[in-house]
Amino acid sequence: MVSNPHLWPILACAAAGLVITAGAWFLLLRNWAKINLRWLWAALAVVLTAACLVNLDAWLIEPESLVVRRVDVASPDWHGAPLTIAAIGDTHVGGPHMDVARMGRIVQRINALGPELVVLLGDYIYGHTSSELRTEDERKEAISGIASFAALAARHGVVATIGNHDVWFDREAVTRALQDAGIAVLWNRNIVVHRSGGEVVIAGIADAMTGHPDFAAALDGAPQAADTVVISHSPDPFTQLPAGPALMLAAHTHCGQVTIPFVGRPLLPIDHEEFACGRVDRGAQTLYVTAGLGTSIVPVRFGNPPEITLITIHGAGPAAR
């Protein structure tokens, strides 16, 4: 099931957990007649079994899974025909659980959903190392992952923004690779989608960690009457989103990658924890933060499976759909 060579330490760790769990059950059975030890060994066996199962899921199963999250947004700021958008982020090709072949399969899954527009929300690169300090094979894999986006098919095209990992790698190289794949790259600028159901402005802002998000620049020259969607790598700039855009899409958080019951998401690389994951409504405006596809720092996911978000946005009136 798992072919990524980076995963052999994880498999070894999981195997060790299984051995420990088996040993606990063996000791439990041997000491079953000793009433003083029976419940102690039972508790130990249950805890170790649960820990083993959780680790198997977090290290091996959930990161290799894929869900399609369907979101319906009704907005009074949307006046034209409905629009269906597929959004993905944080592919991190080259890291554990995400190689070029898997990225190709995800592209096929997106195409099968039939979106009218595809948006890519940054962090296509895995790791923190600049391009200059990587091997030729590592650079080739990173760019090949981006090249796989050329196979995306949507009536109104594909647009992208840039994430912090992309800047650390080489923002210009990532931008060129996206453009070579036929994708419009938005860094404090916009494009206009012309369609029979009314023009739509897609405005992309700079990455909040490595750049300077500028909504005024991103929306400069956009038709005033057009419906507007903003794309951003980080959700933090949602606090400064001006009136007008009906929807903002972001990634970056991975939804924390791990959600601990009764504790929450201990690892969030944002200032506003209320933007950690999923949908946030503020008046007529909606933010959606996708869980992303790859992993960073630690190759685990628990409670936050890799996600393709399929959003349909339309007006709020009864005849809007």
C-alpha positions in Angstrom: 0.0 0.0 0.0 2.8 2.4 0.9 5.8 2.7 -1.4 7.4 5.9 -0.2 11.0 5.0 0.9 10.8 7.8 3.6 8.3 5.7 5.5 10.6 2.8 6.5 11.3 4.2 10.0 7.5 4.6 10.5 6.9 1.0 9.6 9.6 -0.1 11.9 8.1 1.9 14.7 4.7 0.5 14.0 6.1 -3.0 14.0 7.7 -2.4 17.4 4.4 -1.2 18.7 2.7 -4.4 17.6 5.4 -6.5 19.3 4.9 -4.6 22.5 1.2 -4.9 22.3 1.4 -8.7 21.7 3.8 -9.0 24.6 1.3 -7.2 26.9 -1.5 -9.5 25.8 0.8 -12.6 26.5 1.5 -11.3 30.0 -2.1 -10.6 30.6 -3.1 -14.2 29.7 -0.3 -15.7 31.8 -1.3 -13.7 34.9 -5.1 -13.9 34.4 -5.5 -16.1 37.5 -3.7 -13.5 39.7 -6.6 -11.2 40.6 -4.2 -8.4 41.7 -2.6 -8.1 38.4 -5.4 -9.0 36.1 -6.9 -5.5 35.7 -3.5 -3.8 35.6 -2.5 -6.0 32.6 -5.9 -5.6 31.0 -5.6 -1.8 31.2 -2.1 -1.9 29.8 -3.1 -4.1 26.9 -6.0 -1.9 26.0 -3.9 1.3 26.2 -1.1 -0.2 24.1 -3.6 -1.6 21.5 -5.3 1.8 21.2 -2.0 3.6 20.9 -0.8 1.2 18.2 -4.0 1.6 16.2 -3.9 5.4 16.5 -0.3 5.4 15.3 -1.0 3.1 12.4 -3.8 5.5 11.3 -1.9 8.7 11.9 1.4 7.6 10.3 0.3 5.3 7.5 -3.5 5.3 6.8 -4.9 8.8 7.1 -2.1 10.6 5.2 -2.6 8.3 2.3 -6.4 8.8 2.2 -8.4 11.4 0.3 -11.7 13.0 1.0 -13.9 15.3 -1.1 -15.4 18.0 1.0 -18.5 19.6 -0.6 -19.3 23.1 0.6 -22.3 25.2 -0.4 -22.1 29.0 0.1 -25.1 31.2 -0.3 -24.0 34.9 -0.3 -25.9 38.1 -0.8 -22.6 39.5 -2.3 -22.9 37.0 -5.2 -25.1 38.2 -8.0 -24.3 36.0 -11.1 -24.8 32.4 -11.9 -23.5 29.8 -9.4 -19.8 28.8 -9.7 -18.3 25.5 -8.7 -14.6 25.7 -7.6 -12.2 22.9 -6.7 -9.6 24.0 -4.2 -6.5 22.2 -3.0 -3.4 23.3 -1.2 -0.3 22.2 0.6 0.6 19.4 -1.8 4.2 19.3 -0.6 5.4 17.0 -3.3 8.6 15.2 -2.4 7.7 14.7 1.2 6.4 11.5 2.8 3.1 10.3 1.4 3.2 12.6 -1.6 5.1 11.8 -4.8 4.5 12.8 -8.4 2.5 9.7 -9.1 0.1 10.3 -6.3 -0.2 13.9 -7.4 -1.2 12.7 -10.8 -4.0 10.5 -9.3 -5.3 13.5 -7.3 -5.4 15.6 -10.5 -7.5 12.8 -12.1 -9.8 12.8 -9.1 -10.3 16.6 -9.4 -11.1 16.3 -13.1 -13.7 13.7 -12.4 -15.5 16.1 -10.1 -16.1 18.4 -13.1 -15.3 21.8 -11.5 -15.8 25.0 -13.5 -12.6 26.5 -11.9 -9.7 25.1 -10.0 -7.7 27.1 -7.5 -4.3 26.1 -6.1 -3.5 27.6 -2.7 0.2 27.3 -2.4 3.0 25.2 -0.7 3.6 22.9 -3.7 7.2 22.3 -2.3 8.1 20.1 0.6 10.7 21.2 3.1 12.4 24.5 4.1 15.6 24.2 2.0 16.3 26.6 -0.9 16.6 25.2 -4.4 20.3 25.9 -4.4 20.9 23.6 -1.5 19.0 20.7 -2.9 20.1 17.9 -5.2 19.2 17.8 -8.8 16.8 14.9 -8.2 15.1 16.8 -5.4 14.7 19.9 -7.6 13.4 17.8 -10.5 10.8 16.1 -8.3 9.5 19.4 -6.9 9.1 20.9 -10.3 7.6 17.7 -11.7 4.9 17.8 -9.0 3.9 21.3 -10.2 4.0 20.1 -13.8 1.4 17.6 -13.1 -1.1 20.4 -12.7 -1.0 20.9 -16.5 -3.5 18.0 -16.7 -6.1 19.8 -14.7 -9.2 20.5 -16.8 -11.8 23.1 -15.9 -14.0 25.3 -18.1 -12.7 28.5 -16.6 -9.1 27.5 -16.1 -6.7 27.1 -13.2 -5.4 29.9 -10.9 -2.8 29.7 -8.2 -1.2 31.6 -5.4 2.2 31.1 -3.8 3.0 29.7 -0.3 5.8 30.2 2.2 7.5 26.9 1.3 7.5 27.9 -2.4 9.2 31.2 -1.5 11.8 29.4 0.6 12.5 27.1 -2.3 12.5 29.7 -5.1 9.5 31.8 -5.8 10.5 32.6 -9.3 11.1 29.0 -10.2 7.8 27.9 -8.8 6.0 30.7 -10.6 7.6 29.7 -13.9 6.7 26.1 -13.4 3.1 27.0 -12.7 3.0 29.3 -15.8 4.5 26.6 -17.9 1.6 24.3 -16.8 -0.8 26.9 -18.1 -1.8 28.3 -14.7 -2.3 32.0 -13.8 -0.2 32.9 -10.8 -1.7 35.7 -8.6 0.5 37.6 -6.2 -1.3 40.8 -5.3 -3.1 40.9 -8.6 -6.3 39.6 -10.2 -7.7 38.0 -13.3 -11.3 38.3 -14.7 -13.2 35.2 -15.7 -15.6 36.0 -18.5 -18.7 33.8 -18.6 -22.3 34.0 -19.7 -23.4 33.9 -16.1 -21.6 37.1 -15.2 -17.9 38.1 -14.8 -16.0 36.7 -11.8 -12.9 38.3 -10.4 -10.3 36.0 -8.9 -7.9 38.1 -6.8 -4.8 36.5 -5.2 -2.8 38.1 -2.4 0.8 37.6 -1.4 1.8 35.1 1.2 1.4 36.5 4.7 4.6 34.9 6.1 7.0 35.7 3.3 5.4 38.7 1.5 3.0 41.6 2.1 -0.7 40.9 1.3 -2.2 43.9 -0.4 -5.9 43.7 -1.1 -5.9 47.1 -2.8 -3.3 46.0 -5.3 -4.9 42.6 -5.7 -8.3 44.1 -6.6 -6.9 47.0 -8.6 -8.6 47.4 -11.9 -11.2 44.7 -11.2 -14.7 45.4 -12.6 -16.8 46.8 -9.7 -19.9 44.9 -10.6 -18.2 41.5 -10.9 -18.6 38.7 -8.3 -15.3 38.3 -6.5 -13.3 35.4 -4.9 -10.0 36.0 -3.1 -7.4 33.3 -2.8 -4.6 33.4 -0.2 -2.2 30.8 1.1 -2.7 31.8 4.7 -6.2 32.5 6.2 -4.8 35.2 8.6 -5.5 38.1 6.1 -9.2 37.4 6.3 -9.4 39.9 9.2 -8.5 42.7 6.6 -10.7 41.4 3.8 -12.5 44.5 2.4 -16.2 44.6 1.7 -17.2 43.2 -1.7 -15.6 39.8 -2.1 -18.1 37.0 -1.3 -15.6 34.3 -0.7 -12.0 33.8 0.4 -10.1 30.5 0.1 -7.0 29.6 2.0 -4.8 26.7 3.1 -1.5 26.7 5.1 -2.8 25.3 8.4 -3.2 21.6 7.3 -6.1 21.9 9.9 -3.2 21.4 12.4 -2.5 17.9 10.8 -3.3 16.4 14.2 -6.5 17.0 16.3 -6.3 15.6 19.8 -9.6 14.7 21.4 -10.5 17.2 24.2 -7.3 19.1 23.5 -7.7 20.4 19.9 -5.1 21.4 17.4 -1.8 22.0 19.2 0.2 23.0 16.1 -1.2 25.9 14.1 1.1 28.2 12.1 -1.3 31.1 12.2 -2.2 34.1 14.5 -5.9 33.6 14.4 -6.8 30.1 15.7 -10.4 30.6 14.8 -9.3 30.3 11.2 -7.7 26.8 11.8 -9.9 24.7 9.5 -13.1 24.7 7.5 -15.7 27.4 7.1 -15.9 30.8 8.8 -18.7 33.2 8.1 -18.5 36.9 8.8 -21.5 38.8 7.7 -22.0 38.3 4.0 -18.4 37.0 3.6 -17.2 33.4 3.9 -13.7 32.0 4.5 -13.0 28.4 3.8 -9.6 26.9 4.9 -8.9 23.6 3.3 -7.0 20.8 5.1 -4.5 20.4 2.3 -3.1 17.3 0.8 0.5 16.7 2.0 2.3 16.9 5.3 5.0 19.1 6.8 7.5 18.8 9.7 6.0 15.4 10.9 4.5 13.0 8.3 1.3 12.3 10.3 -2.4 13.2 10.0 -5.0 12.4 12.6 -8.6 13.7 12.4 -7.6 15.8 9.3 -7.5 13.7 6.2 -6.1 15.1 2.9 -8.8 17.0 1.2 -10.1 18.3 -2.1 -12.7 21.0 -1.4 -15.5 21.4 -3.9 -17.3 24.7 -3.3 -20.4 25.9 -5.0 -21.1 29.6 -4.5 -24.3 31.2 -5.4 -26.6 34.1 -4.5 -28.6 34.1 -1.3 -32.1 34.6 -2.8 -34.6 31.7 -3.5 -34.1 32.0 -7.2 -30.3 32.2 -7.0 -29.6 28.6 -7.9 
